């Protein structure tokens, strides 16, 4: 009788110890879609299926804040056989690769985004088992965007603002590693005279016609200043030659946006290659250069002589100012405040003269190139829109 009681007590203690051996199942959702998570156990008669709601992840500035949820009750000694997910909107997530096992004690699982329409559920053990490769340059998350046009473009990845951006010459590639989130890809024709900045990246194209003209003539002219001068000339010419309607179409054709593009999943379930895109199309212009007449050439040469005289006067003014400054230094001593005011005034005058000199030298260069090249004339202008094509998905 005593032996039986002892066995009963031992059995009871063992059963009690195993009853809460495994932690509740914990699911982390990296998808922005919420839904119903389900957990199936090996012995469904002892351990009934668990169902619980899990919210979608939240997109933050350049990353993602996952959502978390747990099963409502203790799982005891039940081994997990399957973890599933039923998204709230099946039209957006059309494929779910659930977790399956013959029976596991694991309790941490994650819903990972593989493509915009497919998710996969993985265990924490799988995450730890997968080693980070050294060769991650081409892996997701990120984008590769190729400029297949004949134009200079600014390419950017936008969310609430312009997060990543780069100027691309024809044939160049934008290759960027990002957060595992969704972006809008934007491309717009860029004027080669402007340096890129965050502010310019975010601005819409308002005065786009001038940029198109500059881009069109820049490859044909060796001097940057000459390209800018010719571009400004062509803007005025185009307004009368091609008409307002065509110019409006031209402006529309110089920018493009592709919304809702996913950068691919992060480590440890990266794609071996980032999503890849080509940018094609864009406005095209054919220009010929008309030689100057003898009269026009003489007028331009006379203008150059006049500008050179202006340069000489500015240089002479700088020398006189320097001599006066030396003379004052040898005269009677003045108070520090008076001296500082005079110094500031002289510096401002010096910078003004330097700016005027640069401007005049630029005008001379423009006219010299105009004499050499001739007057640009538009003979053909087409308003093909820019297009962004996805050529390779996350692989």
C-alpha positions, 0 to 999 in steps of 0.5 A: 500500500505504501509503495503504491502511494509513492508511485502515485506521488512520483507520477504526479510530480513528473506530470506536473513538471512536464505540464508547463515545459514549453513556452507559449508560441510567440509570433513576430510579424514583419509583414505590414498585413495583419491577420489570423495566426494559427498553431497546430500541435502534434496531438490535436486531441490533447492540445487543441489548435490555437488561433490569435490575431496579430497586427501588421508591422509599421513602416518607420523612417527607413525600416520596419517595426514588427508586430508581436503576438502570443498564444493565449494559453499554456501549451504544456508538453505539446509539440508544434506541428504547423504554424499558419497565417491567414492575411486580412487581405488575400488580394495583396498577399496571395501566397503563405508558406507556413512552418511545418514540422513532425514535432518541435519544441520551438516557440518563437516564429516570424512571418517574413516577407519574401515578395510583395505578395508572398510571406514565409513563416520561419522558426528562430532556430532557422534564423540562427542557423543561417550564416551571414555571407560575406558577399552581400553587396548584391543581396536584398534589401535594396535596388539596382536602377540603370539609366538606359536613356541618353539623358542625365537623370536624378533617381531617388527612392522616396517615402515621406520624403527623398531618402536616397538619391543620385545623379546618373549619366547615360549608362550609369547605375544606381545601386543602393542597399536600403531597409526592407521596406517599400519605396516610390522610385522616381526619375527626372531629367536633370540639368548638368549645370545644377549640383544635386542636393536633398532639396532639389531632389525633392522638388517637382519639375517646374522649369523642366524645359530648360533642363531638357535643352541643356541635356540635349546640347551638352553632349555635342559641346565640349565646353560646359559654359557653351552648353548652358548658353546654347540651352538658354538660347534654345529655350527661347527658340523652342517657345516660338518654334515648337509651340506651347502644347508641345512644350507642355508635353515635354515637361510631362515627359521628363519625370516618372514615378513607380509606386510601392516597390519592395526592396526585398527581405533582410538578413537572414533570408535575403534574396541573392540579387536586389530588385533591378530596373531599367529607365528608358524613353525621355524627350529627344531633340535633334539640333543643327548649328547654323554658321554665323554670317560675316556680319554676325561674326564681326558683331560677336568679335566686337562684343568680345573686345568690349567685354575684355575692356571691361575686364581690364577696367575691373583689374585696374580698379582692384590695383588702385584699391590695393594701393589706397589700402597700403597708403592708408596703412602708412598714414595716421592710426585710426580706431579699431572699429573704423578700421574694421568697417573699412576692411569689410567694405573693401572685402565686399567690393573685392568679392563683387569685382571678382564675381563680375570678372567671372561673369564677363569671362563666362560671356566671352567663352560663350561667344567664342564657342558660338562663333566656332560652333554656330547658332543652334537650331531645333530641327526635331523634338519628340516628347517620349515619356520616361518609363521605369521597367522592372527587369528582375525581381528579388531572387 
